Amino acid sequence: MSIPDPPVTPNALTSAASASSPEPIAVVPSNVRADIPVAASWNWVPIRSLGPRHRERIAAHLIALEVSDRYLRFGYPASDAQISKYVDMLDFEQDEVFGIFSRRLEVIAMAHLAHIGIANPDGGQSMSEFGVSVLPRGRRRGFGRRLFEHAVLHARNRGVETLFIHALSENTAMLKIARNAGATVVREGSESDARLKLPPDTLASHVGEFMEHQAAELDYRLKVHARMVNRLFVAPKDLSIAQGETTRVAND
Ligand SMILES: CC(C)(COP(=O)(O)OP(=O)(O)OC[C@H]1O[C@@H](n2cnc3c(N)ncnc32)[C@H](O)[C@@H]1OP(=O)(O)O)[C@@H](O)C(=O)NCCC(=O)NCCS
């Protein structure tokens, strides 16, 4: 059976229509998993740029989403094969993909910023589309909001003028993130389009992005190191497995 090629934009409906520190310190409720950071307004959450070497982890993240979430994310209930194809087709040169890692180095949340607009005379893109997903166990910790803020910073530093989100109208969480950021939301029946006008870049916005990038890289290295040390102490007999895994994640 042939699998239709999923469009490589954050949201399939749009395409059809348009042809560290260690973990942040926080008061964590008792029902919240300790290996996942929390993004309360006073917290910093490490957001890392993902590249071709992360395809496997990105696919694992998306395949872990339930059918209803896949529907919200892609605009259709993408099968595992369609997700794999989408991940294979991601163009990391053209677009940006960001992720939040758990202490176990899983991608707990990720966003895809696709540059879909016409190029500006200054070389930037006029419009980019944002798509995001957070694993159910990581939700309502502010990750969706933080990934959106990160995308805003990244996009404006590249001359993007408008951030675009296509969502189902039932997607309260996504539309809330957009509205809270000041986006204009236009509802057309079961689908909604949100547009956020971005301010031009400044020295501060570039410094802010640079600092975030450096801190997220440091955080990731610390997590890799902590995981390696943990493995060595907890199960010394698994030394070769630990070394293999460490080499793999260190290459990331
Ligand atoms: C949409 C999604 C990314 C939100 O991620 P999240 O990390 O849980 O969102 P946040 O914790 O940052 O919450 C953002 C806002 O939405 C609200 N919110 C979150 N989940 C909500 C829900 N189920 N119902 C109502 N509001 C919700 C939060 O209270 C917060 O509002 P506030 O800042 O005014 O308090 C996540 O639910 C998801 O992955 N859904 C499936 C895929 C999807 O819908 N992607 C978006 C389409 S591209």
The ligand as an SDF file (V2000), in Angstrom:
LIG
                    3D

 48 50  0  0  0  0  0  0  0  0999 V2000
   -1.0020   22.2470   22.4270 C   0  0  0  0  0  0  0  0  0  0  0  0
    0.1030   21.7370   23.3260 C   0  0  0  0  0  0  0  0  0  0  0  0
    1.4200   21.8300   22.5540 C   0  0  0  0  0  0  0  0  0  0  0  0
    0.1600   22.6130   24.5870 C   0  0  0  0  0  0  0  0  0  0  0  0
    1.3210   22.2570   25.2960 O   0  0  0  0  0  0  0  0  0  0  0  0
    1.4610   22.5120   26.8860 P   0  0  0  0  0  0  0  0  0  0  0  0
    2.9090   22.4260   27.1910 O   0  0  0  0  0  0  0  0  0  0  0  0
    0.5560   21.6220   27.6230 O   0  0  0  0  0  0  0  0  0  0  0  0
    0.9420   24.0130   27.0120 O   0  0  0  0  0  0  0  0  0  0  0  0
    1.3390   25.0560   28.1530 P   0  0  0  0  0  0  0  0  0  0  0  0
    1.5700   24.3220   29.4350 O   0  0  0  0  0  0  0  0  0  0  0  0
    2.4370   25.9250   27.6650 O   0  0  0  0  0  0  0  0  0  0  0  0
    0.0020   25.8790   28.2850 O   0  0  0  0  0  0  0  0  0  0  0  0
   -0.2750   26.9900   27.4470 C   0  0  0  0  0  0  0  0  0  0  0  0
   -1.5980   27.5800   27.8220 C   0  0  0  0  0  0  0  0  0  0  0  0
   -2.6590   26.6980   27.4410 O   0  0  0  0  0  0  0  0  0  0  0  0
   -3.4230   26.3210   28.5800 C   0  0  0  0  0  0  0  0  0  0  0  0
   -3.7600   24.9140   28.4040 N   0  0  0  0  0  0  0  0  0  0  0  0
   -2.8960   23.8690   28.2920 C   0  0  0  0  0  0  0  0  0  0  0  0
   -3.5780   22.7450   28.0940 N   0  0  0  0  0  0  0  0  0  0  0  0
   -4.8940   23.0880   28.0940 C   0  0  0  0  0  0  0  0  0  0  0  0
   -6.0950   22.3440   27.9250 C   0  0  0  0  0  0  0  0  0  0  0  0
   -6.0730   21.0230   27.7420 N   0  0  0  0  0  0  0  0  0  0  0  0
   -7.2630   23.0130   27.9820 N   0  0  0  0  0  0  0  0  0  0  0  0
   -7.2950   24.3440   28.1710 C   0  0  0  0  0  0  0  0  0  0  0  0
   -6.1790   25.1170   28.3140 N   0  0  0  0  0  0  0  0  0  0  0  0
   -4.9880   24.4750   28.2810 C   0  0  0  0  0  0  0  0  0  0  0  0
   -2.5180   26.5560   29.7730 C   0  0  0  0  0  0  0  0  0  0  0  0
   -3.2490   26.7850   30.9500 O   0  0  0  0  0  0  0  0  0  0  0  0
   -1.7470   27.7850   29.3100 C   0  0  0  0  0  0  0  0  0  0  0  0
   -2.5360   28.9390   29.4610 O   0  0  0  0  0  0  0  0  0  0  0  0
   -2.0640   30.1170   30.4550 P   0  0  0  0  0  0  0  0  0  0  0  0
   -0.6300   30.4470   30.0580 O   0  0  0  0  0  0  0  0  0  0  0  0
   -3.0250   31.2260   30.1620 O   0  0  0  0  0  0  0  0  0  0  0  0
   -2.1450   29.5380   31.8260 O   0  0  0  0  0  0  0  0  0  0  0  0
   -0.1360   20.2650   23.7700 C   0  0  0  0  0  0  0  0  0  0  0  0
   -1.4010   20.1770   24.3600 O   0  0  0  0  0  0  0  0  0  0  0  0
   -0.0530   19.2490   22.6310 C   0  0  0  0  0  0  0  0  0  0  0  0
    1.0310   18.7570   22.3150 O   0  0  0  0  0  0  0  0  0  0  0  0
   -1.1880   18.9290   21.9760 N   0  0  0  0  0  0  0  0  0  0  0  0
   -1.2170   17.9670   20.8730 C   0  0  0  0  0  0  0  0  0  0  0  0
   -0.5720   18.5320   19.6030 C   0  0  0  0  0  0  0  0  0  0  0  0
   -1.1420   19.8940   19.2690 C   0  0  0  0  0  0  0  0  0  0  0  0
   -2.2940   20.1940   19.4990 O   0  0  0  0  0  0  0  0  0  0  0  0
   -0.2910   20.7480   18.6660 N   0  0  0  0  0  0  0  0  0  0  0  0
   -0.6810   22.0920   18.2970 C   0  0  0  0  0  0  0  0  0  0  0  0
   -1.1020   22.1890   16.8660 C   0  0  0  0  0  0  0  0  0  0  0  0
    0.2560   22.5950   15.8490 S   0  0  0  0  0  0  0  0  0  0  0  0
  1  2  1  0
  2  3  1  0
  2  4  1  0
  2 36  1  0
  4  5  1  0
  5  6  1  0
  6  7  2  0
  6  8  1  0
  6  9  1  0
  9 10  1  0
 10 11  2  0
 10 12  1  0
 10 13  1  0
 13 14  1  0
 14 15  1  0
 15 16  1  0
 15 30  1  0
 16 17  1  0
 17 18  1  0
 17 28  1  0
 18 19  1  0
 18 27  1  0
 19 20  2  0
 20 21  1  0
 21 22  1  0
 21 27  2  0
 22 23  1  0
 22 24  2  0
 24 25  1  0
 25 26  2  0
 26 27  1  0
 28 29  1  0
 28 30  1  0
 30 31  1  0
 31 32  1  0
 32 33  2  0
 32 34  1  0
 32 35  1  0
 36 37  1  0
 36 38  1  0
 38 39  2  0
 38 40  1  0
 40 41  1  0
 41 42  1  0
 42 43  1  0
 43 44  2  0
 43 45  1  0
 45 46  1  0
 46 47  1  0
 47 48  1  0
M  END
$$$$
